[in-house]
Structure formats: structure tokens, C-alpha cells
């Protein structure tokens, strides 16, 4: 008990420090994207530091040395807090709350076409509290600044907590089913491998050789940015044009990168998955070329590759639910008292998970209706969003892609494409604009971190209930701390300050309200072509799933089609291709033994680049080394 309590307390103490660092690095300076990849470099670097500290404690103060389970609990708590506060979650929400008020002008007429339809309980009132947030050079700790934010942020904190709780309930319900399906959880394997005393990855010469190689590469990249006379290594993303002329220009741009950490992560992808990802990247580029050659795609994005990817994601989510139908039925019967299941080793008792899911969804639906959506619209919005939540968590557990985002392909876009802009009331548009943070991308839902946490608990000798308690505490602390950190930092710096990167405000704050304004002033009718793209994606998912069952050696996996709409995965298709070539060759010519021997090397690639990236980030934070955004690891 002492060790568990100590681990949770350390995790709680680290969360505010972690969130302040994320806020400065990712939100204010935009010098790196900490939370846009599946594996967070801050958490991995912390785990390496804890491992090094533990080696010292074991020698000089063995009583104070950490157990493996303690380090893993701390790691998971930092991961959860990063997911909650990061690039694709509360950062987006906070940006939009003040932007719609402060940036209303006579020219854009937001005061007339948007403000009357906003749910006032979810927004700060116009006045000094908002204006000073943009001017900066002041402090949060004045009554006129704190009080106006209390009510809206209390509402949003309760909503974020409900989302976190519902995702945890879903993860708890699916855990046993996904273990029975023998999912490999590649992202969770990283901390497990690093801390496993049996494999001793950190003692391997291959690990340290790869660590030095990756660290040297990242150091050279940054050195060139600071001193152009240093030779440049073409590691970061570059874009190439196949041709300036149609039809080949339809495939542009072609991103190429050689991130060592991406090669390392991709090595742990199942070979079928990595092949499918890069193969579908090539196939969809050729699809665009063929459409351009036929005279399509000049003005309407035909053949709707992004919509095909979103449709494939929904199809994959429905397939996940279908194949789990027996397990889900037993959970339902157990929760209603008609059948007994042994759930003593599950993250939550199934009755708690089931009824907690129902209660949480009811609150979420009530909240969304209060934000302005009609009940049926709210149900459709929440239903589609949670299908994306389930499929991204499933991809994380089964595949472990470096990132998967489905950028701007969420519930709001699907509903608007299906029914047109004029179908929705202005209150619904305002409500969906406030919920933009849930649907802009789909790579950072807490459920993905939660399923990894449950896997780490199972493989790391930690009680599932203990890990669940740690994640609940981390989620609650992170939500409150994130809102505090945004206010604390931004009142000091100010959105209009030169010290603030305007990229975030224009992307997060402006996007939903510009979109709503455009829908009001120039409403777009239903787009049957894009809806057809969704249908084609779902159909292809069904066909690929059948082919995989009928032909065991079938090379293409539906996840490859889902990844075609992921900007981050598209930027990493070359590292994925390289890792596939190496892994396939090792397995073919050296067998499983050669693959296992190579594992420390590829973990070293990840850790080496992550460690240097973290060190550079800290130096940049304290203005010791000014690093431009292209020097960071993120941007996925």
C-alpha cells in the first residue's frame, strides 16, 4: 500500500509541472507538439529518468528504491494528464471560449449572427476578464479575472470529467474482449520493455548504439537550425511535387521524413499493418491521379479520399462492436442481474462500468442539449463521436500507429455534409462550434491512454483497480490543472503578445467560429459526393474484412484505409515503409529470434530522439536555446 500511495502522490505532484510545461511548449510557443503522437516523449523521458534514479537508489538507499509498478503508475498518470491537457483536447476548447467574444467586430457581424445563439452559461462574459486575457501583462489572481471564469469552466470541467469517465467505462467493458482477441498493444509495450528486469533492454549494447545514433541525429538537426554552417540532415518533413501539371499534380504534395523515433515505433507495427499503411498511401495518390485524368477532382475533392477514410473508421468501429457482441451481451446480463460473471480482476465491476456508462452518457447528452443542440442532433453527434473514440482506441490497442487523427472528419462535418448547413438551427451551429474540440481531430481521446494503462497494469503486475484509481485521479487533477494553467499563463503573456504563437489561436480559436459564420452567410447544400465517400469507405472496410477472413495471407488491412485521412500518418509513410522492409526481412531470413534481438535497437531509436527532444525543449523553455518549431519532434 505504501508504494502505491507513494506512486500516486508523485504522479499528482508531477501533473501540474507537466501541464505547465505542455502549456508553454505546445500552446504558447508552439515549439513542439508534445501530444500529437501516440507515444508521448515527455512520459518516455520521465520513465528513463526514473529508471536511472532508481539504479542510484538501489545502490545507496535500497529502501527508497521504486518498484516497477510504481514507475509504471507514475508513467501512466503523466500520459493521462498530457492527453487531457494537450494539443487536441482542452487547448482547443479554451481557445474558442474567449475568441468568439473578443474577436467580434462590426465587419464580421458575429455580435448579430452568433452571439444571440450562444449558451451564456458556457462562456465568460464580455469585459475585462476576456480583454485582459488578450492584452496580457497582468495576473489571473484578481477578482475581476477569476470570478467570470468560474461558472463556465466549472461546467466544462464537469463535461470533460463525464467524457473521461464514460471512456474509462467503455475501456473497462472491452478490456477482457480485446485480451481474448490477443491484441498486442504496441504503444504499451514501450514502457513495459524499458522497465522489464527480465529483458534488460537498457543493458543492451544495441539499445545504446541506437540511442546515440538517434540522439546525434536530433542534435544535428537542431544545430543546423541554430547555425546553418552545420551540415543539414534531411530528417524532418519535406514536401515534394511529382509534377506541376495535371494529372500527376493531383497527387501533390508528397511528404518525406526520416524521424528515427518514427522508424522505431513503426518497427513494432504488425507487418500487415505497416504494409497496408504505406500501400494505401500510394494507392490513394494514384486514385487522385486517375480522377484528375478523368476530369474529376478539380473543384470538389473527388474521389473524396478523406471521406473514404472516415467512412472506413466508422465501418471498423461497427465491426469492433459486432465481433464483441457476445461479450457485450454477457456484460449487460451481468449488470442487470440475470447472469454472473467473475469481474474481480477487471478495472471496474461490470455493473459499475455499465451503469456508469449509462449515467455518464445521459449527463453528456443533457449537457449537449443545453449547449443548443436538439435532442436527436445531440444523440447523433455523441453517437458518431463515440464510434470514433472506440475505433481510435482499438487501432491503438491492435496496431499502435505512431498517430491517427481523422483531421476535421468528425461528427460535425458528417452531419453538415449529410444534411447541409441550412438544416441546422443557429443554436445548433453555436453548440457544435463549442464542441469543436471534440471533433477537430481524434488522436488524443483519453480512452486510448486508458486502454494502454489497463494493458500496462495487466503486464506490469499492478492491480487493475489500482491503475483505474490512479487514472481517475490523474484525469480529475489534469482537467482542473489544465484550465488553471491556461489562465495563469495567458494572463501573463496575452494572446496579442509577440511571445505568443498565433498559429494556435488561428487554428483553434478562429476555426469553429469562422466556419459557423460561413455556414450562416453562405450555406452549403448537402454534399452527396462526400456522403458517397463515407459509404465507399464503409463498404471497402467490409470487403477487406471479409477478404482477411477468407484468405489468411491477404495483405491489406482496413486500418490502412483509415490512415489515409491522417495527416500525421501521411507524413510518416516513409519511416513506416523502411521499418516494414527491415522487419519483414528479419522475420523472413532470421525468424522470430532475429526480430527479438533487434527490439532493443529500435527502442533505442525512440528513446534517443525523445531524450534529446525533451532536453532541447527544456532549454528552449528557459530561453537558453531558442528553437524554432521545425526543430521539434511533433507536428504530426
VEXBADREN-123227 format. One record per residue (C-alpha): residue number from 1; y, z, x. Coordinates in steps of 0.05 Angstrom, whole numbers. Example, Ala and Ser with C-alpha at 12.3 -4.5 7.8 and 13.67 -1.06 7.14 Angstrom:
// residues 2
- pos:c2:c3:c1
- 1:-90:156:246
- 2:-21:143:273
This chain:
// residues 636
- pos:c2:c3:c1
- 1:0:0:0
- 2:48:17:57
- 3:40:-52:88
- 4:50:-87:21
- 5:113:-48:5
- 6:140:-59:75
- 7:129:-134:69
- 8:163:-138:2
- 9:222:-96:26
- 10:231:-140:87
- 11:227:-201:42
- 12:280:-173:-4
- 13:326:-157:55
- 14:318:-227:83
- 15:333:-263:18
- 16:409:-251:17
- 17:414:-272:91
- 18:372:-334:77
- 19:413:-354:16
- 20:479:-344:52
- 21:453:-388:109
- 22:429:-441:59
- 23:496:-439:23
- 24:535:-452:87
- 25:488:-504:117
- 26:468:-542:55
- 27:524:-531:5
- 28:588:-522:45
- 29:578:-561:110
- 30:522:-608:88
- 31:500:-607:160
- 32:427:-605:138
- 33:384:-606:76
- 34:340:-545:82
- 35:303:-550:16
- 36:292:-625:5
- 37:224:-629:39
- 38:161:-596:14
- 39:156:-552:76
- 40:220:-512:89
- 41:238:-509:163
- 42:273:-443:156
- 43:210:-410:129
- 44:164:-440:182
- 45:212:-419:237
- 46:215:-349:209
- 47:139:-346:208
- 48:137:-368:281
- 49:188:-314:298
- 50:147:-261:261
- 51:85:-284:298
- 52:120:-277:365
- 53:149:-209:346
- 54:80:-187:323
- 55:50:-205:390
- 56:100:-159:424
- 57:90:-103:374
- 58:14:-107:382
- 59:22:-93:456
- 60:76:-38:456
- 61:75:-8:385
- 62:9:-28:353
- 63:21:18:293
- 64:82:-22:273
- 65:48:-90:281
- 66:46:-135:220
- 67:-18:-153:185
- 68:-30:-226:170
- 69:-20:-213:96
- 70:48:-182:108
- 71:74:-242:145
- 72:49:-289:91
- 73:82:-248:36
- 74:148:-250:73
- 75:140:-325:84
- 76:126:-338:10
- 77:186:-296:-12
- 78:233:-335:33
- 79:203:-400:8
- 80:213:-380:-64
- 81:285:-358:-52
- 82:300:-424:-16
- 83:272:-464:-74
- 84:313:-426:-125
- 85:380:-429:-89
- 86:373:-496:-55
- 87:395:-568:-59
- 88:363:-588:-125
- 89:368:-526:-167
- 90:424:-475:-174
- 91:471:-511:-126
- 92:476:-568:-176
- 93:486:-521:-235
- 94:542:-481:-202
- 95:579:-544:-181
- 96:582:-572:-251
- 97:606:-509:-286
- 98:675:-510:-256
- 99:683:-584:-243
- 100:688:-604:-316
- 101:745:-555:-325
- 102:784:-564:-261
- 103:779:-640:-257
- 104:800:-655:-329
- 105:863:-698:-327
- 106:904:-738:-376
- 107:875:-801:-345
- 108:802:-785:-356
- 109:816:-751:-423
- 110:760:-700:-412
- 111:802:-649:-449
- 112:796:-691:-512
- 113:728:-724:-507
- 114:687:-670:-471
- 115:719:-600:-475
- 116:715:-592:-551
- 117:640:-600:-548
- 118:624:-552:-491
- 119:587:-487:-506
- 120:640:-438:-485
- 121:592:-380:-471
- 122:561:-421:-415
- 123:625:-437:-377
- 124:681:-398:-344
- 125:748:-403:-380
- 126:803:-445:-351
- 127:851:-405:-308
- 128:858:-373:-240
- 129:784:-358:-234
- 130:769:-433:-232
- 131:833:-457:-198
- 132:827:-408:-141
- 133:755:-429:-130
- 134:781:-498:-112
- 135:841:-474:-71
- 136:802:-423:-31
- 137:832:-374:19
- 138:821:-316:-29
- 139:765:-269:-48
- 140:715:-261:-104
- 141:729:-186:-107
- 142:788:-187:-154
- 143:781:-172:-229
- 144:812:-238:-247
- 145:758:-274:-207
- 146:696:-233:-223
- 147:704:-219:-297
- 148:710:-291:-323
- 149:645:-309:-288
- 150:603:-250:-313
- 151:585:-277:-382
- 152:568:-350:-364
- 153:529:-331:-302
- 154:491:-276:-340
- 155:469:-330:-390
- 156:449:-379:-336
- 157:413:-325:-296
- 158:372:-307:-357
- 159:356:-381:-368
- 160:336:-392:-295
- 161:293:-329:-298
- 162:259:-355:-361
- 163:245:-421:-326
- 164:217:-385:-266
- 165:173:-341:-310
- 166:146:-399:-351
- 167:129:-438:-288
- 168:93:-377:-260
- 169:53:-370:-324
- 170:33:-444:-321
- 171:14:-437:-248
- 172:-28:-376:-264
- 173:-64:-412:-320
- 174:-80:-474:-278
- 175:-99:-437:-213
- 176:-174:-429:-228
- 177:-180:-500:-254
- 178:-147:-530:-193
- 179:-190:-488:-147
- 180:-252:-513:-184
- 181:-227:-584:-172
- 182:-225:-568:-97
- 183:-152:-586:-87
- 184:-133:-578:-14
- 185:-61:-552:-17
- 186:-39:-585:48
- 187:30:-552:49
- 188:0:-483:41
- 189:-46:-497:100
- 190:12:-495:149
- 191:27:-420:145
- 192:-48:-406:137
- 193:-64:-444:201
- 194:-7:-413:240
- 195:-28:-342:223
- 196:-104:-351:224
- 197:-133:-309:280
- 198:-197:-350:280
- 199:-167:-418:292
- 200:-114:-392:341
- 201:-72:-454:333
- 202:-15:-423:373
- 203:-61:-413:432
- 204:-80:-487:436
- 205:-51:-528:494
- 206:-47:-587:445
- 207:-1:-547:400
- 208:47:-531:456
- 209:46:-602:483
- 210:65:-629:414
- 211:115:-572:404
- 212:150:-591:469
- 213:148:-665:452
- 214:178:-656:382
- 215:229:-605:406
- 216:251:-652:462
- 217:258:-710:413
- 218:302:-670:366
- 219:343:-643:424
- 220:355:-714:449
- 221:377:-737:380
- 222:429:-683:376
- 223:450:-691:448
- 224:465:-765:435
- 225:508:-747:375
- 226:548:-698:417
- 227:551:-741:480
- 228:539:-816:467
- 229:524:-827:540
- 230:457:-793:528
- 231:405:-846:510
- 232:392:-851:436
- 233:322:-842:407
- 234:313:-882:342
- 235:283:-824:304
- 236:329:-815:245
- 237:330:-863:186
- 238:357:-932:198
- 239:362:-987:146
- 240:343:-1059:159
- 241:354:-1123:120
- 242:297:-1172:112
- 243:346:-1227:94
- 244:417:-1233:67
- 245:394:-1285:17
- 246:352:-1284:-46
- 247:295:-1275:-60
- 248:280:-1234:3
- 249:345:-1195:-2
- 250:317:-1162:-65
- 251:272:-1120:-20
- 252:331:-1093:19
- 253:343:-1044:48
- 254:280:-1027:88
- 255:285:-955:116
- 256:251:-939:182
- 257:246:-870:213
- 258:201:-833:263
- 259:211:-759:248
- 260:158:-721:287
- 261:153:-668:232
- 262:140:-723:180
- 263:85:-752:223
- 264:55:-683:230
- 265:59:-668:155
- 266:31:-736:137
- 267:-30:-725:181
- 268:-54:-673:131
- 269:-49:-721:72
- 270:-116:-747:47
- 271:-126:-815:78
- 272:-129:-848:10
- 273:-62:-818:-9
- 274:-25:-838:54
- 275:-53:-909:48
- 276:-31:-912:-25
- 277:39:-888:-9
- 278:55:-940:44
- 279:16:-994:8
- 280:54:-984:-57
- 281:119:-984:-17
- 282:101:-1053:8
- 283:75:-1077:-59
- 284:137:-1055:-97
- 285:183:-1090:-46
- 286:141:-1154:-56
- 287:146:-1143:-132
- 288:221:-1143:-127
- 289:220:-1206:-84
- 290:175:-1241:-135
- 291:220:-1220:-192
- 292:282:-1247:-156
- 293:246:-1312:-140
- 294:232:-1319:-215
- 295:305:-1308:-231
- 296:300:-1235:-254
- 297:328:-1170:-228
- 298:397:-1194:-211
- 299:434:-1151:-262
- 300:383:-1106:-297
- 301:338:-1079:-241
- 302:277:-1116:-266
- 303:218:-1104:-252
- 304:240:-1031:-263
- 305:203:-1001:-204
- 306:236:-933:-213
- 307:217:-930:-286
- 308:146:-950:-268
- 309:143:-891:-221
- 310:170:-843:-274
- 311:120:-870:-325
- 312:64:-862:-274
- 313:85:-789:-264
- 314:81:-776:-339
- 315:14:-811:-342
- 316:-11:-769:-285
- 317:14:-706:-319
- 318:-23:-724:-383
- 319:-86:-738:-342
- 320:-80:-668:-310
- 321:-76:-637:-379
- 322:-135:-678:-404
- 323:-182:-661:-347
- 324:-163:-587:-354
- 325:-173:-587:-430
- 326:-237:-546:-427
- 327:-206:-492:-384
- 328:-142:-491:-425
- 329:-183:-483:-488
- 330:-221:-423:-459
- 331:-155:-391:-437
- 332:-128:-399:-508
- 333:-190:-369:-539
- 334:-188:-310:-490
- 335:-114:-298:-504
- 336:-127:-298:-579
- 337:-186:-250:-572
- 338:-241:-299:-591
- 339:-273:-306:-523
- 340:-276:-264:-460
- 341:-261:-289:-390
- 342:-260:-250:-325
- 343:-188:-255:-303
- 344:-187:-193:-259
- 345:-174:-234:-197
- 346:-123:-281:-228
- 347:-47:-278:-213
- 348:-35:-255:-285
- 349:-83:-234:-340
- 350:-94:-296:-382
- 351:-68:-262:-444
- 352:-3:-244:-407
- 353:3:-314:-379
- 354:-9:-348:-446
- 355:36:-305:-490
- 356:87:-300:-434
- 357:88:-376:-433
- 358:98:-379:-508
- 359:154:-327:-507
- 360:188:-359:-447
- 361:186:-428:-478
- 362:214:-400:-543
- 363:273:-370:-505
- 364:285:-434:-466
- 365:284:-475:-530
- 366:333:-426:-563
- 367:379:-429:-503
- 368:379:-505:-500
- 369:394:-509:-575
- 370:451:-461:-562
- 371:476:-507:-507
- 372:486:-562:-560
- 373:420:-600:-568
- 374:389:-609:-636
- 375:320:-575:-641
- 376:280:-639:-636
- 377:322:-664:-579
- 378:314:-597:-544
- 379:238:-599:-554
- 380:234:-670:-526
- 381:279:-652:-467
- 382:240:-590:-449
- 383:172:-622:-461
- 384:186:-682:-416
- 385:216:-637:-362
- 386:155:-592:-360
- 387:109:-652:-355
- 388:148:-669:-292
- 389:142:-596:-269
- 390:66:-598:-277
- 391:57:-665:-242
- 392:101:-647:-182
- 393:63:-582:-174
- 394:-2:-620:-179
- 395:20:-670:-127
- 396:40:-612:-82
- 397:-29:-579:-91
- 398:-72:-641:-86
- 399:-33:-686:-40
- 400:22:-649:-2
- 401:72:-706:4
- 402:130:-689:50
- 403:175:-696:-11
- 404:173:-725:-81
- 405:236:-726:-123
- 406:236:-778:-180
- 407:311:-783:-170
- 408:351:-789:-235
- 409:287:-807:-273
- 410:284:-743:-315
- 411:284:-727:-388
- 412:357:-744:-400
- 413:350:-814:-371
- 414:286:-826:-411
- 415:318:-805:-476
- 416:380:-845:-465
- 417:341:-907:-445
- 418:296:-899:-506
- 419:349:-887:-559
- 420:415:-910:-529
- 421:478:-870:-517
- 422:504:-875:-588
- 423:443:-838:-616
- 424:464:-771:-585
- 425:519:-727:-611
- 426:574:-707:-563
- 427:549:-635:-564
- 428:481:-660:-542
- 429:512:-701:-486
- 430:551:-639:-464
- 431:487:-597:-466
- 432:447:-648:-426
- 433:504:-652:-376
- 434:500:-577:-366
- 435:424:-584:-356
- 436:433:-640:-305
- 437:410:-592:-251
- 438:340:-592:-282
- 439:332:-667:-282
- 440:372:-697:-225
- 441:310:-692:-180
- 442:242:-659:-189
- 443:222:-638:-119
- 444:245:-566:-119
- 445:217:-535:-182
- 446:194:-463:-166
- 447:125:-478:-193
- 448:109:-520:-131
- 449:124:-460:-87
- 450:86:-414:-135
- 451:21:-453:-132
- 452:25:-453:-56
- 453:38:-378:-58
- 454:-25:-367:-100
- 455:-66:-410:-53
- 456:-39:-371:7
- 457:-58:-306:-27
- 458:-129:-331:-40
- 459:-140:-357:31
- 460:-100:-302:65
- 461:-137:-242:38
- 462:-80:-220:-7
- 463:-88:-195:-78
- 464:-65:-248:-128
- 465:-29:-194:-168
- 466:7:-171:-105
- 467:31:-240:-88
- 468:52:-252:-160
- 469:94:-188:-159
- 470:125:-210:-93
- 471:143:-278:-121
- 472:173:-248:-185
- 473:215:-201:-144
- 474:237:-257:-98
- 475:254:-302:-156
- 476:296:-249:-191
- 477:333:-228:-128
- 478:344:-301:-109
- 479:376:-320:-176
- 480:426:-263:-174
- 481:440:-270:-100
- 482:450:-346:-104
- 483:506:-340:-156
- 484:538:-285:-116
- 485:533:-325:-51
- 486:564:-387:-82
- 487:623:-347:-110
- 488:631:-305:-47
- 489:633:-365:-1
- 490:672:-414:-44
- 491:729:-367:-60
- 492:738:-360:15
- 493:732:-434:32
- 494:752:-471:-31
- 495:726:-537:-57
- 496:790:-572:-37
- 497:788:-546:34
- 498:775:-592:93
- 499:720:-543:112
- 500:680:-563:50
- 501:639:-626:49
- 502:660:-666:-12
- 503:591:-700:-15
- 504:562:-643:-54
- 505:618:-637:-104
- 506:620:-712:-118
- 507:544:-715:-126
- 508:531:-650:-162
- 509:596:-633:-198
- 510:622:-701:-218
- 511:558:-739:-234
- 512:539:-709:-302
- 513:610:-709:-330
- 514:625:-780:-305
- 515:561:-802:-338
- 516:579:-768:-404
- 517:649:-798:-402
- 518:619:-867:-390
- 519:570:-858:-447
- 520:626:-840:-495
- 521:675:-894:-473
- 522:623:-949:-463
- 523:558:-930:-498
- 524:497:-967:-474
- 525:445:-990:-526
- 526:371:-974:-519
- 527:342:-1007:-458
- 528:275:-1036:-479
- 529:262:-1064:-410
- 530:265:-995:-378
- 531:222:-966:-433
- 532:173:-1021:-418
- 533:174:-999:-346
- 534:154:-929:-367
- 535:96:-958:-407
- 536:74:-1003:-350
- 537:74:-943:-303
- 538:32:-901:-350
- 539:-16:-960:-361
- 540:-24:-971:-286
- 541:-38:-897:-277
- 542:-94:-902:-329
- 543:-123:-964:-296
- 544:-121:-934:-226
- 545:-153:-870:-251
- 546:-210:-910:-283
- 547:-220:-952:-221
- 548:-224:-889:-178
- 549:-278:-861:-223
- 550:-317:-927:-228
- 551:-311:-946:-154
- 552:-312:-885:-107
- 553:-284:-927:-50
- 554:-224:-952:-89
- 555:-166:-945:-40
- 556:-105:-938:-86
- 557:-86:-872:-118
- 558:-36:-865:-176
- 559:6:-818:-133
- 560:25:-878:-91
- 561:58:-909:-152
- 562:94:-844:-169
- 563:122:-841:-98
- 564:155:-910:-106
- 565:213:-877:-143
- 566:221:-823:-90
- 567:279:-839:-44
- 568:254:-787:6
- 569:183:-814:10
- 570:211:-885:16
- 571:249:-863:78
- 572:185:-835:108
- 573:137:-893:95
- 574:133:-909:170
- 575:113:-838:191
- 576:62:-838:134
- 577:34:-905:158
- 578:30:-880:230
- 579:-5:-816:210
- 580:-54:-855:166
- 581:-72:-901:225
- 582:-84:-841:271
- 583:-123:-800:220
- 584:-166:-859:197
- 585:-183:-877:269
- 586:-201:-805:287
- 587:-246:-798:226
- 588:-279:-865:237
- 589:-292:-862:311
- 590:-293:-787:325
- 591:-314:-756:259
- 592:-293:-690:229
- 593:-297:-655:296
- 594:-244:-700:328
- 595:-200:-690:267
- 596:-205:-615:271
- 597:-190:-616:345
- 598:-127:-655:332
- 599:-99:-607:280
- 600:-62:-562:330
- 601:-25:-623:358
- 602:2:-644:290
- 603:21:-574:272
- 604:58:-571:338
- 605:98:-633:319
- 606:121:-598:256
- 607:137:-532:289
- 608:172:-561:349
- 609:221:-603:310
- 610:231:-547:258
- 611:245:-494:311
- 612:298:-536:346
- 613:327:-557:279
- 614:334:-485:259
- 615:365:-465:326
- 616:416:-522:322
- 617:432:-503:251
- 618:448:-432:272
- 619:491:-457:329
- 620:528:-502:281
- 621:538:-446:231
- 622:575:-405:283
- 623:614:-465:307
- 624:581:-463:375
- 625:555:-534:369
- 626:587:-580:317
- 627:531:-621:287
- 628:543:-679:240
- 629:497:-687:180
- 630:457:-742:214
- 631:435:-692:266
- 632:397:-651:216
- 633:325:-653:192
- 634:340:-662:118
- 635:368:-718:77
- 636:301:-731:45
